Amino acid sequence: MPAKRLTRSKPFRILGIETSCDETSVAILSVDPRGAVPKVRILRHAVSSQVAIHAKYGGVVPEVAARSHVPEVIALLTSQLGSKPLASFDAIAVTKGPGLATALRVGITAAQTLAYMTDAPMVGVNHLEGHLASAWLLPENRRRWRFPMLALLVSGGHTEIVLMKDFGAYRILGSTRDDAAGEAFDKTAKLLGLEYPGGPKLSKLAEKGNVSAYDMPRPMMHDPSLDMSFSGLKSHVRRLVGDKRVKGKTLYDLAASIEQAIVDVLVAKTMRALDLHRVNALMIVGGVSANRKLREDMAETMKVHHPNIRLLRTPVVYSTDNAAMIAAAGAWRIIKGERDDWKNLDAEPGLDLGCEGGGVAKDIGRESCGRGAP
């Protein structure tokens, strides 16, 4: 089959594959690179979750996740590529990291096979850059897309404040020094006896609670740096539960107090970043960005402290791990003329977003992942 050639003057379709943790996802986007702001349309998108599989273990088991991805990625590719599978896309984007090494390699192998069969150009995508690209999927956001921009990236395994200077050019201004925000939700939920995934369940309980009922610590909230820490909050909750001061109806109050403490730190650090850096917009991305309390408090605080900076909201359906965001980030790279040698592409479980554009590198990759709060 002749090699597929892409130019900046013609629309193209890009296939995205995501298998970094416990969700298998496949998507096809139509991208028109002409004009100042490329246009994008989601043609196909499907996600298969492994929550039910891992629930009995109380968390994600890497080898179980990898084995579960194999039949799912085949099934999703079969259903999404249609009657003429090898003619349904012009380029391929696949998550290369960070994430679980064995899980990542399932998606990479599938992408390599398709690249071999079609000779379509392929790019390996940083999963964290995919989260940044998730905001780009909303037409309203693309109309307001002006660099430089700030992003609060909050997911199960990552919490970073990122300065976006251009597509592919990022600088990490601050990150968590221990647990990520999503991990804080999940781990405190587990201490309260909530079943996996606990983060969403904790936030649901919080809707009926009093946020001021418990005096929760907010580590590093007033530290001049933009770094964060959530392990102290987890330890405080463990002591409360160990002292058996949490009973019955006060569980709602405890959940609300925990959620408010996490949200307060995220909002305070983001506002400090906006004070220090002149940007045109702020986006909140990642699984925890779907949290209702975080969205509401960030919007209200922005109105008071930074009313002239646009807040770009990520569609909730694309906040958690999905292939549409991977395809979008892949499109950014394809448009810039980037390609990877599919024969040599391999998983990079500890991949760092800061290294992508020569930014400040921090060791933010980790061999774990979580679900965070809704």
N, C-alpha and C positions, 0 to 999 in steps of 0.2 A: 504494500500500500504506500503511495507517495506521501512524503512528509507534509504535515499541515503547516501552512505559513500564516502567521498572524501579523497584521500591521495596525498602526494606530488610526488608520482611516476606515477600518471596517469593524462592524460589530462581531462579537464572537460569543460562543457559549462555553462556559467553564464548569467542569464537574468537580465538586468538592467531596472529600471523604474524611470523616472524623472518627477516630477510635482511640482517643488519648486516655480514657478512663473507663467509665461504666455505661457510656451511651454510644451506640452505633448510629451513625447518621450519614446520609447521602443527599446531595442537593445539586441542582443544575441552575446556573444563573445565565441570563442573557445580558451581555455588557456592551454598551455602545461607548467607546472611548473618545468619540469626537466631541469637541467643545471643551470649555473650561472645567466643567464638572461632568465626569462620565455618568451615563445613565445605567441603571441596573434594574433587572426584573427577575424575580424568582419564578422559574418555570416548574421546578420539581423540588420537593423537600420532604424528607421523612426521617424520623428519629425513633429508634428502638431502645428503650431503657432496660437496664438490668437491676433496677431497684429491688424487685421481688426476689431475684436470685441471691443478692447479697444481704438482704434483710436478716436472714437466719444466722449470718455470721456477725452481724452488728457493724458491718463496714465492708469496704471493697477489698476483695482478695485478688491480687494481681493475676495469678495464673487462671483463676476461675473467670475473671473478666476477659482475658485473652482468648480462652477457649470458647467463650460465649460469643465473642465478636465474629468468629469464623463463619458460622452459618448465617448470622444476621447480616453481615456485610454482603454476602452472596445473595441473600434474599432481597435486600434493599436495592442492590445494583440491578438485579433482574427486574424488579417491579418499577424502578424509576427510569431506567434507560429505554424502555418501550420496545416496540417491535423491531427497530433498527438500532440496536444498542451501540454499535461502533460508529454510527453516523450522528449520534445525538449530542456530541460535544466536540469542541475544537481544542480544548486545553484541560489539564488536570491539576488540581491542587489537593494536597494531602497533608494532614498534620504530621510534623516530624518531631515535635516536642514543645514544651515539656510534657511529661505524663508518665505513664507506666510503660516501661520499655517493651515488654512482650505484647501489650495491647497496641502500642503505636505501630509495631512491626506488622500486625495484621492488616491495618489500613494501607501501610506503605507497600506491602506485597501486592495487595489488590491493585493499587495505583500503578505499580511497576508493570504488572501483567497487562493492564489496559494500554499503557504507554508503548509497550513492546508490540501489541497487536495493532495499534492505530498510528504509531509514530507521532502522536500528539505531544506538544511541549508540556512538560511537567515541572511544577515547583513544589518544594517542601515548605510548609507554612508553620511559623511559630504560633502555637495555640494562643498565646497571649495577644499577639498581633491580631489574631482572629477575633478575640473579644473586642479589641478596639474597632475592628471593622464592622462589628455587629450594629453599631450606631449608624453606620453608613447605609444600611439596608433600608432605612426609613427615608422616603423622598423628602419629607419636610426637613430632615437633618442635612441632607445633601445640599439643599438650597442655602443652608446657613453655614456650610463647611468652609471655614477660613482659618488658615494657619497663622500664628501658632495657636495650639489648643491644649487644654489640660484634660487629663482623664483620671478618674478614680477607678481603678481596676480592682474589684472585690469579688473573689470567688472562694470556692472551698479550700484551695491550697495556696492562694496568692492574694496579697493586698499591697498594691503599689499606687503611688501618685506619679503619673507619667506626663512629661512635657512632650507634646508632639510638634515637632518643627516642620515635618513634611511626611509624606507617605514613606514609611521605612526608616525615618530618622527620629529616634526617641531618646529621651534622657530620663532616667528614674530619679526623681527628686526625693522620694522617701518610700520606705517599705516597712513591713513588720519585722521586728527583730526575733520573733518567736512564732506564735500561732497566728495564722491568718484570721480574718474576720469570720469567714465561713467555718473554719475549724472551731473558733470560739463558740459560735452558735451550736455546732454539732456536739462538741465535747461537754458543754454545760447542759445541753438537752439530755445527753446520756447520763450525766450525774443526777438529773431529775427523774430518771427512769423512763424517759420517752424512747420509743422504738426508733430504729434507723429507718429512713433518714430523719434525725431529730430536729435539725434546724427549722424546717417548715412547720413542724408540730409546735415548737417553742413559740414561734411567731404567731401562730394561731391562738395559743393560750394567752399571749401577751395582749391581744385585742380586748380581753375582758379584765385586764389587770390595772393596778395603780403603779405608774412608773416611778413614783416617789416612795413606795412602800419600803424598799430596802436601799440602804446607802451602799451602793456598789462602787468599787474603785474604778478609776479611769486612768490607767497607767500612761505616763508620758503625754497626757493631753496638754499640759502646759509647758512641756519641754520645747525649747526654741527650734529644735530640728523638726523635720517633717516625717521622721520615723515614728512607728507605732509599736505597741506591745499589748497583747491580750492574755498572756499566760497568767498574770496576776489576778485577773478577773476570774479565770477558771479555778485558781487555787482558793479564792475567796468563796466561791459557790460550793466547792468541795467541803470547806470547813462548815459552812452553813448546813449542808445536808448531813455531814457527820455529826453535828451537834443536835440533829433531829429538831431543828427549829423550823422546818418546812413541813407543813401538814395541810391536807385537804384543800380548802378553798384558797389558802395563801399561795398555792402554786401559780395561780394566775398573776398575782402580784410579783412573785419572784421572776416569772418569765418576762413580765413587762419591764421590770427593773434591769434585768440582764440585757434585754434588747436595747433599752434606752441608753445604757452605758456604752455599748458597742457603737451605736449610731452617733452618740455625742462625740466620741473620739474621731470617727470618720469625718463628720461634718467640720469639727474644729480644725483638723489638720488640712482639710481641703480648703477651708477659708484662709488659713495661713499661707498656703501655696498660692492662692489667688492674690493675696496681698503682696507677695514677693515677686510674682511673675506676671507680666502683661500679656494677656491672651484674649482671644476673641470669643471663646466658647469653652464650656465645661461639659464633659460627658461622664456618665456613670455607667460602667459596663461590668460584665461578669455575673455569675449566678446570684450573688447577694444584692446586685443592683435591682432585682425584682422585688426586694423587700419594701413593703408599703410605707413603713415608718421612715426608712432611710430616704425614700423618694420625697415624702411630704416634708420632712424636716430640712432636707437640703434645699428644696424649692423655697420654703419660707425664709430660710437664712440668707439665701441668695438675693431675695427681694430687698432685704434690709442692708446687707453689706456689699453686694455687687450687682445692683439692679441692671447694669448695662452689659453684663456678660450673659450670653445666651446659655441656657441649660438644655442640652440635647439628651432627650430620653431614649433609651434603647427599648424597642418593643419587647415585652416580657417573654414572648415566645422564643426570642433569639438571645435571651440573657444567659441561659444555661448552655452547655456544650452542644453544638450543632454544626452541620456541614455547610449551611448557608454562609455563616460568618467566615469559615475557612475558604470557601470559594471566593468570597468578597476580598479577603486579604490576598488570596492568590491572584485575583484580577489586578490588584494594585501592582503586583510584581510583574505580571505579564505585560501590562501597559508600559512599564518602565523598561521592558526589553529583557527582563531577567529570565533565565532558564536554569534548571538543574539537570545534571546527568542522571537519568533514572537508574542506570546500572549501579551507581555508587551511592545513591541516597540511602541513609540509614537513620534509625531512631536516635534522637538526642534527648534522653529523658531529663537532663538537667539544663536544657537550653535557657539562656538568659535573654530577656527582652532588651535590656540595656546594651547588649553587644550588637544588636541588629543594625543600628545606625551610627555606631561610634559613640554612643552615649555612655553615661556612667554605669559601669557594669557592677551588679551586685549578685550575690549567690542566692537567687530567688527560685531556682529550679529545685524540685523535690520529688522524690519517688513516692508520692501520695496524692490523693485527691479526695475531695469531699463535696457535699451538695450545698452547703450553706443554707441561707434562709430565703423564703419566697419573697 
